[in-house]
Every structure is written in structure tokens, then in C-alpha cells.
Amino acid sequence: MSLQDRLAASAKTHENFVQDEAAPPGSDRTFGLVMAAALAVLGLFNGWHHGRLWPWMLLAAVLFAAASWLKPSWLHPLNILWMMFGLVLHKIVNPIVMGLLFFGTILPTGLIMRMRGRDLLRLKREPPSDTYWIARPPGPQPETMRDQF
């Protein structure tokens, strides 16, 4: 049994946190059509917004569309390159975004709640209390729950 298998077995979970699974790229035809649509939208948006078209971008959109319909395998190297670019962006942007979310929202919210004395999880010990169970208000009568479906 390899080290990865032993670590995965000792985790007692269905997930394997030891290795990164390689994400397979999408189909070459889909990649070509998406790139053609994105380039066409950007080129037309620039023409609408600034009053001048970018013919090279519209030409690239037409070439991507033609290649995706006629011979999608031509787009495979570009598809792989685009996938690698996305993975590099993921490695850079994901920690930054998650850090901004944590330090910009969760941490200040927790600090404000602590300063105000809020304890939503009821983690403070209450030695004089008999139980830590939360008393719930009575719910609907049992006879109202018949024939629900």
C-alpha cells in the first residue's frame, strides 16, 4: 500500500486530499465556439461603445468559428494552452480572492460580534444552568401533519 493510499485510508472520508486531480480540458469544438463568440462580442461591443470596430478581433472570431466547425483538432494546442493559463490564474487569484473575502467580511463580522457580546453558537459556559439544550416553542399539533402528500 502506497503512502497516498494509507493517508487516504486514515482520513476516514470518501475524499482524497493528497493529490490534485488533473482537470481535463473541454472539447476542442466547444472551445473554438466559445472563443469565437467571446471575440465577436468584444469586437462588436467595442464598435458599439467606441464607434470603431476591431477588424482583427472579428477576423479571429471568424477563424475560430471556422476551425471549430471544419477541423476542431487544429484548436487542441490552443485549448491546452488556454487550460494551462486558467490553472495558473487559479493558483494566483483564488488565494487572493479567498483572503479578501475572509479578511474583508468574515473576520470583521466576527470581531464586531465579539465586541457586542454576541455568542451565536452558545459556546460560553453557563455553570449554574441545568442543561445546555435550547428550549424550542411548541410546534404544530400532530394531527395537522397527517396526509402531507
N, C-alpha and C positions, 0 to 999 in steps of 0.2 A: 504494500500500500504506500503510495507516494505521500509526500508531506502535504500537498494540496488536498488529497483525499482525507487524510487524518484531520486536517484543520476543518474541512467542511463537515466531517462526521462529528467532530467535537462541538461544533456550533449548535447542534440540535435544532436546525432550521432547514427549510427547503431551499434557501438561497445560498449561493456560493459567493462569498465576499472576497475570495482570494484572487481571482483572476478577472481581468477585464475582457468581456466578450466583444469580439470584433463585430461592428455593425456592418452588415452587407449593404453595398450601395444599391440604390433603386435601379429600375430598368433604364437602359440607355435611351429608349424611345420617350419615356416619361421625362427623363432629364432634359432631352432636347426640346420637347414641347413646353416644359416649364420655363426653360431659359429663353425660348423664342417668345413666349407670352410676356415674360418679365422685361425683356429688352424692348419689345414692341410697346408695352405700356409706358416704360420710362421714356422712350423716344417720342411717343405721342404726347405724353404729359409735358415734356419739355417744349414741344411745339405749341401746345395749348397755353402753357404758363408763360413762356418767354417769347413766344411768337416766332421761333425758328426751330425747324426740325433738325435732328441729328441724323443725316442720311446713313452714316456709318453704323449707327445703332440699329436702324431699321433694316439695313442690309444684313447685319449679323443676325437679327431675328429671323429674316427670311432664310438665311443659310442654315440656322439651327432647325427651323421647321422642315426644310427640305431634307436635311440629313436625317432627321428623326423619322421621316416617312419613307425615304428611299433606302438608306443604309444606316440603321441605328448603331451598328458596331463601330462606325467611324467616331462616334461620340464617346466610346468607352474610356479612352485615356483622359478625356476632359471630365467625364463623370467621376473617375477615380481621383483625379486632382481636386475636383470640387469637394468630394467627400473628405479628403485629407485636410483641405482648407477649413472645412466645417469642424473637424475634430480638433484642429489647432485652436480655432476660435472658442470651442467649447472648453478647452483646458484653460484658456486665458479669461474668458468672460464669465463663465459660471461661478468661479470663486469670488470674483468681484461683485457680481450681482447678488449672490447669496450673502456676502459680507455686508453689502449696503442694506439689504433687507433686514438682516439681523440687527446690525448696529443702528439702523435708522428707524426701525419700528418696534421690534420685539424688546430690545434692551431698554429703550426709553419708556415703553409702556410698563415693563416690569419695575423699573426704578420709581416711576410715578406712583404705581400701585403700592409699592412698599412704603414710600413716603406718606401716603394717605392711610396706611394701616390696613389695606385690603388683603385678605387671605382667601382667595377664591378656592383653593384646593383644601382648605381647612387643615393645614399642616401644623398649626400651633397646638401645643399640648394644653389640655384642659384637665388637670388632675382632679378638681372637685366634681367633674361631670361623671355620671354613672355609665354613659355609653357615648360612643362617637357616631352612632347611627343618626342619620338626618331624618327627622320626623316629616313625613310627607302628608299633605292634606288628603282626605279620603277621595277616592276616585269615583267613577260611575258605579251605579248599582250593578250587581252581577246579572240581573235579568235583562238589562239593556244590552248585554253583549251576545245575546243569542241570535242565531241566523245572520251572521255577519256577511256571508257570501251568498 
